[in-house]
Amino acid sequence: MKIDSGIFISEKARDRVLDLMAEQGKNEHFLRVSVVSGGCSGLSYKMDFDDTIKPTDQVFEDKGMKIVTDFKSVLYLFNTTLEFTDGLDGKGFHFANPNASRTCACGESFSV
């Protein structure tokens, strides 16, 4: 199933993901994001490169990047934007998730 909006990616995050795909020789892959149990707030984000779409996967596209998630995770990730920061305050990916009612200080886990 292809949906035109729902999970988004910033330009900076897209560029960094494309760089990582090229470094790892995974240019034919797409970005898989999901939510798993764990972390200090109860739920954590997970990102991988994948090349197989499962029957219940939800497929999004933003800024030319295919972003895939499982049916369960889409409920937590809808209208979330994957961002990348490389400033003095820290470097890395983070999720701007309007569905999160609480996040931890490290920004890697959340609760709804």
PEDARA-V842631 format. One record per residue. N is the residue number from 1. RES is the residue in one small letter. SS is DSSP state (H for helix, E for strand, L for the rest). BURIAL is 1 if it has 24 or more other C-alpha atoms within 12 Angstrom, else 0. Layout:
BEGIN
N | RES | SS | BURIAL
N | RES | SS | BURIAL
END
This chain:
BEGIN
1 | m | L | 0
2 | k | E | 0
3 | i | E | 0
4 | d | L | 0
5 | s | L | 0
6 | g | L | 1
7 | i | E | 1
8 | f | E | 1
9 | i | E | 1
10 | s | L | 1
11 | e | H | 0
12 | k | H | 0
13 | a | H | 1
14 | r | H | 1
15 | d | H | 0
16 | r | H | 1
17 | v | H | 1
18 | l | H | 1
19 | d | H | 0
20 | l | H | 0
21 | m | H | 0
22 | a | H | 0
23 | e | H | 0
24 | q | L | 0
25 | g | L | 0
26 | k | L | 0
27 | n | L | 0
28 | e | L | 0
29 | h | L | 0
30 | f | E | 1
31 | l | E | 1
32 | r | E | 1
33 | v | E | 1
34 | s | E | 1
35 | v | E | 1
36 | v | E | 1
37 | s | E | 0
38 | g | L | 0
39 | g | L | 0
40 | c | L | 0
41 | s | L | 0
42 | g | L | 0
43 | l | E | 1
44 | s | E | 1
45 | y | E | 1
46 | k | E | 1
47 | m | E | 1
48 | d | E | 0
49 | f | E | 1
50 | d | E | 0
51 | d | L | 0
52 | t | L | 0
53 | i | L | 0
54 | k | L | 0
55 | p | L | 0
56 | t | L | 0
57 | d | L | 0
58 | q | E | 1
59 | v | E | 1
60 | f | E | 1
61 | e | E | 1
62 | d | E | 1
63 | k | L | 0
64 | g | L | 0
65 | m | E | 1
66 | k | E | 1
67 | i | E | 1
68 | v | E | 1
69 | t | E | 1
70 | d | L | 1
71 | f | H | 0
72 | k | H | 0
73 | s | H | 1
74 | v | H | 1
75 | l | H | 0
76 | y | H | 1
77 | l | H | 1
78 | f | L | 1
79 | n | L | 0
80 | t | E | 1
81 | t | E | 1
82 | l | E | 1
83 | e | E | 1
84 | f | E | 0
85 | t | E | 0
86 | d | E | 0
87 | g | E | 0
88 | l | L | 0
89 | d | L | 0
90 | g | E | 0
91 | k | E | 0
92 | g | E | 0
93 | f | E | 1
94 | h | E | 1
95 | f | E | 1
96 | a | E | 1
97 | n | L | 1
98 | p | L | 0
99 | n | L | 0
100 | a | L | 1
101 | s | L | 0
102 | r | E | 0
103 | t | E | 1
104 | c | L | 0
105 | a | L | 0
106 | c | L | 0
107 | g | L | 1
108 | e | L | 1
109 | s | E | 1
110 | f | E | 1
111 | s | E | 1
112 | v | L | 0
END
